[in-house]
């Protein structure tokens, strides 16, 4: 709103306002303030509406001076009116002025006025509605703030710069002011039994943890506590004074994900919680929030929270005793496993990728031995061959479980039909000899090495797994022979491609044809012939590696494979 338009819309209609505006127009600010405080309380009380309307207008009036004396006078005068005028009328005007909270200073000043007014209003149940309006108004201002963006491949120094961005500091400063406002309200209304505002303040505090605070990073940097977490700590402290057990107020609302994250990942908050909850309770409490945080791939800090929260709740599970195979019928658990599978490849920065792997292993190890076997069987059965990295990871878990079971000799699950069933999921070509070996290369190498590992651990003279006597011949016919044939065909195909590329390079260069592919009106960078040749040679090298592993297998099994 411009100064001229504001002037046209405001007309002093009381003697008090006319006198004050006359002083202001003549830049006699001291005289204007002395005139105001010389009025009786009854005069100010009766003229509250016109005084506040004029003073809010005056505070927004622009000036060419470096120091805006209009704003300074308006704020001093408004505080005086808040202390002596009609609090109900002033509250109504301030709520109507809500769309004018355009500066942080105005935001902070309004909180001071609200506090003065609330302490002068009669304490009765209807005051709850006014409090709710005020808290909603303050939260709306915070939700309009924008925070800086950060790339998915961030590192420690990037995060340090992010946390010290002026926009982040601004957000945290305003949040701290809000929390201080909440604390003052809590302390003031704790002396009365007429109304109880603890529930409303609790919900409002949790609401503060939504956008944009949800997108901040609260994880340590270089072993130093995040400045964002240091600033947000008073909010959690206030929350615990309102309710000693915040876990009880969590209602599966996805918007409470940051609260759950801060409670369960920060030791100073977690140690305040009652000791009656089990690790499995915390796990299933967290699953809806882990899913919500992990689904937003654009906002990196949400993925960060998903990784950290999952790691925290899984690390508290008791190895080998938390779950048996019956829990694998729980759909929530499978949703968590699927989310972990996605986080394994989408975790921001390397440190969070390792956290996710650790969380997966902790969850896996929480099962009984038979439960872990069924876990592997279900995952291998439902995982596509195209998910090569994940199948390779499952193969690693399979190998670890086999060795542990073999050495302990306690359960002997990984022998006979049960062992062969898992191997069938790994030792198979999806399309026979015509399978794309490069698509399943990593898992193929892991599977071949697993077979060799079984032969080295369980010697033919021992044959505790029955692999030598009951599986070796069938495996050779159904897997090894087709694989050798597939390698032979694939190598021949790629070598032919290499030869054709070399022949093309030796021919005279022809006039280039404009066949570029456009993506978003930008030409897509295509590999040149040299890069294509390098890719083809890499493929042939991979086939040679497979041949080497097969040769080692043949030596291990005395030529039977």
C-alpha positions in Angstrom: 0.0 0.0 0.0 1.5 3.4 -1.0 1.5 6.5 1.3 -0.9 8.4 -0.8 -3.5 5.6 -0.9 -3.1 5.1 2.8 -3.8 8.8 3.4 -6.9 8.8 1.3 -8.3 5.8 3.2 -7.7 7.3 6.7 -9.6 10.2 8.2 -9.1 11.2 11.9 -12.7 11.3 13.3 -12.1 12.0 17.0 -10.6 14.9 18.8 -7.8 12.8 20.4 -6.7 11.4 17.1 -6.9 14.8 15.4 -4.7 16.3 18.1 -2.1 13.5 17.8 -2.1 13.6 14.0 -1.5 17.3 14.1 1.6 16.9 16.3 2.8 14.1 14.0 2.3 16.2 10.8 4.5 18.9 12.4 7.1 16.2 13.5 6.5 17.0 17.1 6.7 13.4 18.4 7.6 14.2 22.0 4.6 16.5 22.3 2.4 13.8 20.7 3.5 11.2 23.2 3.1 13.6 26.2 -0.4 14.4 25.0 -1.2 10.7 24.8 0.0 9.8 28.3 -1.7 12.9 29.7 -5.1 11.5 28.8 -7.1 9.7 31.4 -7.4 5.9 31.3 -11.1 6.3 30.6 -10.4 8.6 27.6 -7.9 6.0 26.2 -10.3 3.2 26.9 -13.1 4.9 25.1 -10.9 6.0 22.1 -9.1 2.7 21.7 -10.6 1.8 18.4 -9.7 5.1 16.6 -6.4 5.4 18.3 -5.3 1.9 17.3 -6.6 2.3 13.8 -4.6 5.5 13.4 -1.4 4.2 15.1 -1.3 1.0 12.9 -1.7 3.2 9.9 1.0 5.6 11.1 3.4 2.7 11.7 3.1 1.5 8.1 3.5 5.0 6.7 6.6 5.3 4.6 9.2 8.0 5.0 12.3 9.2 3.2 14.2 9.6 6.4 16.8 7.0 7.5 15.1 6.7 10.9 11.4 6.2 10.6 10.1 8.3 13.5 6.5 7.5 12.6 7.1 3.8 13.3 9.0 4.5 16.5 6.2 6.7 17.8 3.5 4.3 16.7 5.1 1.4 18.5 5.6 3.3 21.8 2.0 4.6 21.6 0.5 1.2 20.8 2.3 -0.3 23.8 0.8 2.4 26.0 -2.7 1.9 24.6 -2.3 -1.9 25.1 -1.6 -1.2 28.8 -4.4 1.3 29.4 -7.0 0.9 26.6 -9.8 -1.5 25.7 -8.0 -4.9 25.3 -10.9 -6.5 23.5 -11.2 -3.8 20.8 -7.4 -3.7 20.3 -7.3 -7.5 19.9 -10.0 -7.4 17.2 -8.1 -4.7 15.3 -4.9 -6.6 15.5 -6.4 -9.7 14.2 -7.9 -7.8 11.3 -4.4 -6.4 10.6 -3.1 -9.9 10.2 -2.5 -9.6 6.4 0.0 -6.8 7.1 2.6 -8.9 9.0 5.1 -8.4 6.2 8.3 -7.7 8.3 10.0 -9.7 11.0 10.1 -6.6 13.3 6.3 -6.2 12.9 5.9 -9.9 13.7 8.0 -9.6 16.9 6.2 -6.4 17.9 2.8 -7.9 17.5 3.7 -10.7 19.9 4.6 -8.2 22.6 1.3 -6.4 22.1 -0.7 -9.7 22.1 1.0 -10.6 25.5 0.1 -7.3 27.0 -3.5 -7.6 25.8 -4.0 -11.2 26.9 -2.9 -10.4 30.5 -5.6 -7.7 30.7 -8.5 -9.7 29.3 -10.8 -11.5 31.8 -9.8 -15.1 32.3 -12.8 -17.1 31.2 -13.4 -20.1 28.8 -14.2 -17.8 25.8 -10.6 -16.6 26.0 -9.5 -19.9 24.4 -10.9 -18.9 21.1 -8.9 -15.6 21.1 -5.7 -17.5 22.0 -6.3 -19.9 19.2 -6.7 -17.1 16.7 -3.5 -15.5 17.9 -1.4 -18.7 17.7 -2.8 -19.5 14.3 -1.9 -16.0 13.1 1.7 -16.3 14.3 2.2 -19.8 12.8 0.9 -18.6 9.4 3.7 -16.0 9.3 6.3 -18.7 9.9 4.9 -20.9 7.2 5.3 -18.2 4.6 9.1 -18.2 5.0 11.2 -19.8 2.3 14.4 -21.6 3.1 17.4 -22.1 0.8 17.6 -25.2 -1.5 20.4 -27.7 -1.2 21.5 -30.4 -3.7 21.1 -34.1 -3.1 24.8 -34.8 -3.1 25.6 -32.5 -0.2 28.6 -32.8 2.1 29.5 -31.5 5.5 30.7 -28.1 4.3 27.6 -27.6 2.2 25.4 -28.3 5.3 27.5 -25.8 7.3 26.8 -23.1 4.8 23.1 -24.1 4.6 22.7 -23.8 8.4 24.3 -20.4 8.5 22.3 -19.0 5.6 20.6 -15.7 6.6 17.2 -17.2 5.8 17.8 -20.0 8.2 18.9 -17.7 10.9 15.9 -15.5 10.3 13.5 -18.5 10.6 15.2 -19.8 13.8 15.1 -16.3 15.4 11.4 -16.0 14.8 10.8 -19.5 16.0 12.6 -18.8 19.3 10.5 -15.7 19.7 7.4 -17.8 19.3 8.6 -20.3 21.8 9.3 -17.6 24.3 5.8 -16.3 23.7 4.4 -19.8 24.4 6.4 -20.1 27.6 5.1 -16.7 28.9 1.5 -17.8 28.1 2.1 -21.1 29.9 3.5 -19.4 33.0 0.8 -16.8 33.1 -2.1 -19.2 32.7 -0.6 -21.8 35.1 -1.8 -19.7 38.0 -5.5 -20.2 37.2 -7.8 -23.2 37.1 -10.6 -21.4 35.1 -9.1 -22.5 31.8 -6.4 -25.0 30.8 -4.4 -24.0 27.7 -1.8 -26.7 27.9 -3.4 -28.9 25.3 -3.8 -26.0 22.9 -0.2 -24.9 23.4 1.1 -28.4 22.9 -0.7 -28.7 19.6 0.6 -25.3 18.5 4.2 -26.3 19.4 3.9 -29.4 17.3 2.5 -27.4 14.5 5.6 -25.2 14.6 7.6 -28.3 13.7 5.9 -28.5 10.3 6.9 -26.4 7.3 9.4 -24.8 7.1 11.2 -26.2 10.2 10.7 -29.7 8.9 13.1 -29.0 6.1 16.0 -27.9 8.3 18.9 -30.2 9.3 19.3 -31.0 12.9 22.2 -33.5 12.5 25.7 -32.8 13.9 28.4 -31.5 11.6 32.0 -32.5 12.2 30.9 -33.8 15.6 29.5 -30.4 16.5 25.8 -30.0 17.4 23.8 -28.4 14.6 23.1 -24.7 15.1 19.5 -25.5 14.0 19.1 -28.1 16.8 20.6 -25.7 19.3 18.1 -23.1 18.4 15.1 -25.5 18.3 16.0 -27.2 21.7 13.9 -24.7 23.7 10.8 -25.8 21.8 11.3 -29.4 22.9 12.0 -28.2 26.5 8.8 -26.2 26.5 6.9 -29.2 25.1 8.1 -31.5 27.9 6.9 -29.0 30.5 3.4 -29.1 29.0 3.3 -32.9 28.7 5.9 -35.2 30.3 5.2 -37.9 27.8 4.8 -36.5 24.2 4.6 -40.0 22.8 1.0 -40.2 24.1 -0.1 -37.2 21.9 1.2 -38.7 18.7 -1.8 -39.6 16.6 -0.2 -41.0 13.4 -0.7 -37.7 11.7 2.0 -37.5 9.1 2.6 -33.8 10.0 4.1 -35.0 13.3 7.0 -36.7 11.6 9.6 -34.0 12.8 8.4 -34.4 16.4 8.9 -38.2 16.2 12.3 -37.7 14.6 13.4 -35.3 17.3 12.1 -37.4 20.1 13.6 -40.7 19.0 16.9 -39.6 17.5 18.2 -37.1 20.0 19.4 -38.7 23.2 18.6 -35.7 25.4 14.9 -36.0 24.3 14.7 -39.8 24.2 16.1 -40.1 27.7 13.2 -38.0 29.0 10.6 -40.5 27.7 9.1 -43.2 30.0 11.0 -46.5 30.1 7.8 -48.5 29.6 8.0 -48.7 25.8 9.7 -51.5 24.0 12.1 -51.1 21.0 9.5 -52.8 18.8 6.9 -50.3 19.9 9.1 -47.4 18.8 9.8 -49.1 15.5 6.1 -49.5 14.6 5.3 -46.1 15.9 7.9 -44.6 13.5 7.0 -46.6 10.4 4.2 -44.2 9.1 6.5 -41.2 9.6 9.5 -42.9 8.0 7.4 -43.6 5.0 6.2 -40.0 4.8 9.7 -38.6 5.1 11.2 -41.0 2.6 8.6 -40.3 -0.1 9.6 -36.7 -0.7 12.7 -37.1 -2.9 13.0 -33.4 -3.7 13.5 -32.1 -0.2 16.8 -33.6 0.9 16.5 -32.9 4.6 13.4 -35.1 4.7 15.3 -38.0 3.3 18.1 -37.3 5.8 15.5 -37.5 8.7 14.1 -40.7 7.3 17.6 -42.3 7.3 18.4 -41.1 10.7 15.1 -42.0 12.3 15.2 -45.5 10.7 18.7 -46.1 12.0 17.9 -44.9 15.5 14.8 -47.1 16.0 16.3 -50.2 14.4 19.6 -49.9 16.4 17.6 -50.3 19.6 16.1 -53.7 18.5 17.4 -56.7 20.5 19.4 -59.0 18.1 17.9 -62.4 17.6 15.0 -61.9 20.0 12.7 -59.1 18.9 10.7 -60.9 16.1 10.0 -64.3 14.8 8.8 -65.3 11.4 5.1 -64.6 12.2 5.7 -60.9 12.1 6.5 -61.2 8.4 2.7 -61.2 7.8 2.6 -57.6 9.0 2.1 -55.2 6.1 3.6 -52.3 7.9 6.9 -54.1 8.3 7.0 -54.8 4.6 6.3 -51.2 3.9 9.3 -50.3 6.0 11.5 -52.8 4.2 10.5 -51.4 0.9 11.3 -47.9 2.1 14.7 -49.1 3.3 15.3 -50.6 -0.1 14.6 -47.2 -1.7 16.8 -45.3 0.8 19.7 -47.7 0.1 20.0 -46.1 -3.3 18.6 -42.6 -2.6 20.2 -41.6 0.6 21.7 -38.1 0.5 25.4 -38.1 1.0 27.5 -41.2 1.8 27.2 -41.0 5.6 23.4 -41.5 5.3 23.7 -44.4 2.9 25.8 -46.3 5.5 23.2 -45.4 8.1 20.5 -47.0 6.0 22.6 -50.2 5.4 23.2 -50.4 9.2 19.5 -49.9 9.9 18.6 -52.7 7.4 21.1 -55.1 9.1 19.8 -54.2 12.6 16.2 -54.9 11.5 17.3 -58.2 9.9 19.3 -59.3 12.9 16.4 -58.6 15.2 14.7 -61.8 13.9 15.2 -65.3 15.2 17.4 -67.5 12.9 14.3 -69.0 11.3 12.7 -65.6 11.0 15.9 -64.3 9.2 15.6 -67.2 6.8 12.0 -66.5 5.9 12.9 -62.8 5.6 15.5 -63.6 3.0 13.2 -66.1 1.2 10.4 -63.5 0.9 12.6 -60.7 -0.3 14.4 -62.9 -2.9 11.0 -64.2 -4.1 9.5 -60.8 -4.7 12.6 -58.8 -5.9 12.8 -58.3 -9.6 16.0 -59.3 -11.5 16.3 -55.7 -12.6 16.9 -54.7 -8.9 20.4 -56.0 -9.2 22.0 -54.0 -6.4 19.4 -55.0 -3.9 19.6 -58.7 -4.9 23.4 -58.4 -4.5 22.9 -57.0 -1.0 20.5 -59.9 -0.1 23.1 -62.3 -1.4 25.6 -60.8 1.1 23.1 -61.3 3.9 22.6 -64.9 2.7 26.3 -65.6 2.8 26.7 -64.1 6.3 23.7 -66.2 7.6 25.0 -69.4 6.0 28.5 -69.0 7.6 27.0 -68.1 11.1 24.6 -71.0 10.9 27.3 -73.5 9.8 29.8 -72.4 12.5 27.3 -72.5 15.3 25.7 -75.7 14.2 22.7 -74.8 16.4 19.8 -74.5 13.9 21.3 -76.0 10.7 18.7 -74.2 8.7 21.0 -73.6 5.7 21.2 -77.2 4.5 19.2 -79.5 2.3 16.0 -78.3 0.8 15.9 -75.0 2.7 19.3 -74.0 1.4 18.5 -75.1 -2.1 15.3 -73.1 -2.1 17.2 -69.9 -1.5 19.9 -70.8 -4.1 17.1 -71.3 -6.7 16.2 -67.6 -6.4 19.7 -66.6 -7.1 21.1 -69.2 -9.4 18.8 -68.8 -12.4 19.0 -66.9 -15.7 15.8 -64.9 -16.2 15.7 -65.5 -20.0 17.9 -68.5 -20.3 21.0 -68.2 -22.5 19.6 -65.0 -24.0 19.6 -63.2 -20.6 21.1 -59.7 -20.4 24.1 -60.6 -18.3 25.1 -57.0 -17.8 21.8 -56.2 -16.2 22.3 -58.9 -13.5 26.1 -58.8 -13.4 26.6 -57.8 -9.8 24.2 -60.3 -8.4 25.5 -62.9 -10.8 29.1 -62.5 -9.5 27.9 -62.6 -5.9 25.8 -65.7 -6.5 28.8 -67.5 -8.1 31.1 -66.5 -5.3 28.4 -67.7 -2.8 28.4 -71.1 -4.4 32.2 -71.3 -4.3 32.1 -70.2 -0.6 29.7 -73.0 0.2 32.0 -75.5 -1.4 35.0 -74.1 0.5 33.3 -74.0 3.9 31.5 -77.4 3.6 34.1 -79.7 2.1 33.1 -82.7 0.0 34.3 -85.0 2.8 31.9 -83.4 5.3 28.9 -82.5 3.1 26.8 -81.3 6.0 24.7 -79.1 3.7 24.1 -82.0 1.2 25.1 -79.6 -1.5 27.8 -81.9 -3.0 25.6 -85.0 -3.1 22.1 -83.6 -3.8 22.5 -80.3 -5.7 25.8 -80.1 -7.5 24.7 -82.0 -10.6 21.3 -80.3 -11.0 22.9 -76.9 -10.5 25.4 -77.6 -13.3 22.7 -78.5 -15.7 20.2 -75.7 -14.9 22.6 -72.8 -14.2 26.3 -73.3 -15.0 26.0 -74.7 -18.5 23.4 -72.1 -19.7 25.5 -69.4 -18.1 28.7 -70.5 -20.0 26.7 -70.6 -23.2 25.2 -67.1 -22.5 28.7 -65.7 -21.8 30.0 -67.1 -25.1 27.1 -65.6 -27.1 27.3 -62.2 -25.3 31.1 -62.0 -25.8 30.7 -62.8 -29.5 28.0 -60.2 -29.9 30.0 -57.4 -28.2 33.2 -58.2 -30.1 31.2 -58.0 -33.3 30.0 -54.6 -32.2 33.5 -53.5 -31.5 34.7 -54.6 -34.9 31.9 -52.7 -36.6 32.6 -49.6 -34.7 36.3 -49.8 -35.6 35.4 -50.3 -39.3 33.1 -47.2 -39.1 36.0 -45.2 -37.7 38.3 -46.2 -40.5 35.8 -45.2 -43.2 35.8 -41.7 -44.7 33.8 -39.3 -42.6 30.5 -38.5 -44.2 28.4 -35.4 -43.9 26.9 -35.5 -40.4 23.1 -35.9 -40.2 21.2 -33.7 -37.8 19.5 -36.4 -35.6 20.0 -34.8 -32.2 17.5 -35.5 -29.5 16.0 -32.6 -27.6 15.0 -32.7 -23.9 13.4 -29.5 -22.6 14.5 -27.8 -25.8 18.1 -28.7 -25.0 20.1 -31.2 -27.1 20.7 -34.4 -25.2 24.4 -35.2 -24.9 25.1 -38.5 -26.8 28.2 -40.6 -26.3 30.8 -40.2 -29.1 32.3 -43.3 -30.8 35.2 -43.5 -28.5 33.0 -43.5 -25.5 30.8 -46.2 -27.1 33.9 -48.3 -27.8 35.0 -48.0 -24.2 31.6 -49.2 -23.0 31.8 -52.2 -25.3 35.3 -53.1 -24.1 34.1 -52.8 -20.5 31.3 -55.2 -21.2 33.7 -57.8 -22.7 35.9 -57.4 -19.6 33.0 -58.2 -17.4 32.4 -61.4 -19.3 36.0 -62.3 -18.8 35.5 -61.8 -15.0 32.6 -64.2 -15.1 34.7 -66.7 -16.9 37.4 -66.4 -14.2 34.9 -67.0 -11.4 33.5 -70.0 -13.3 37.1 -71.4 -13.6 37.6 -70.9 -9.8 34.3 -72.7 -9.2 35.4 -75.6 -11.4 38.6 -75.9 -9.4 36.7 -75.8 -6.1 34.3 -78.5 -7.1 37.0 -80.7 -8.7 35.7 -80.1 -12.3 32.1 -81.0 -11.6 31.0 -77.4 -12.3 
